[in-house]
Amino acid sequence: MKPVLYVEDLPDDVLFMQHVWERAGIAHPLIDVSDGQQAIDYLDGNEQFKDRKKYPLPCLVLLDLKLPYVMGLDVLKWIREQSGNSRIVVLMT
């Protein structure tokens, strides 16, 4: 089952989302990264995210607007420019 990538820099929001995810019984794994550059690295399979068996492409990206290093709108622009990511659904928060 494909994961959902949650891009959020506030630890309290991440904990809240993890709690809600478990309580709702959502079967898709929730993977969180804390900034826009990590989101791009994950989606591009860079650095620690090279292993696609361990870090598969997500079916959904929950993307915060205000992020460190690379802002959410810039991450969205990058996603849309990549031909392999054109089918990924992105929700901005």
N, C-alpha and C positions, 0 to 999 in steps of 0.2 A: 504494500500500500504506500502510495507516494506521501511524503511529508508535507506539512505546511511550514513555510519559513516566516517566522515572526521577527521583524526588524524593529527593535525597541531599545532605547538607551536608558530608560528608567527601571532599575531593578524591581521596585515595588509593582510596576505595571506588568513586568514579566512574571513575577510570582502570582499575581492576581490571575493573569491569563492561564498559567499552568494549572492553577486550582480550578478555574472554570472549565478548562479543557477536560480535566479528569472527571469532574462532577457531571459534565454533560455526556461523558462516555464517547467522545469523538475518537474514532478508530485511527484516523490519520495521526502519525507522530507529529508533535510540535517541536520544531527546532528553532532556537532563538539565537540571534546575533545582535550585538549591541551598537553597531554603527553602520553607516552607509557603505564604507569600504569593505567591511566584512561581508555585507550582503552581496556586493559585486564579486568578491573573492569566492564566496560560496557558489553563486550561480555560474561563475566562470570556471570553477574547479581549480582555483589557484591555491598554492601553498598547502595549508593543512587540510584543505577540502578536495584534494586531488582524487581520492578514492571514491568513485561514484557508487560503489556498493555500500559504503558506509555513509556517504553524503549524496543521496540521489537528488535529482532535480525535483523541486516541489511542484505540486499541483496548484498551489495558491501561495501568494506572498502578501502578508499583512504588513504594510509599510508605513512607518511613522513619517510625518512631514519634516519635523525638526530633529535632525540627527547630527552627531559629530562627524567630522572629516568630509563626508559627502552627504548633502541634503537629500531628503526623500524624493523630491522632484527630479533631481539629477540621477538618482538610482533608477527611477521610472523611465527616464529618457534613455539611459544606458540599456535597460531591459528591452525596450522597444526597438533599439537599434541593432540588437543581436538577433539574427535569423533563427537561431535555435531556441530562443526564449519567447517567440511570438505567441505561443499558445498558453503561456503562463498567465493566470488570472492574478491581477494585482488590486488590492483594496488599500486605499490610503486612509490612515487614521490620524 
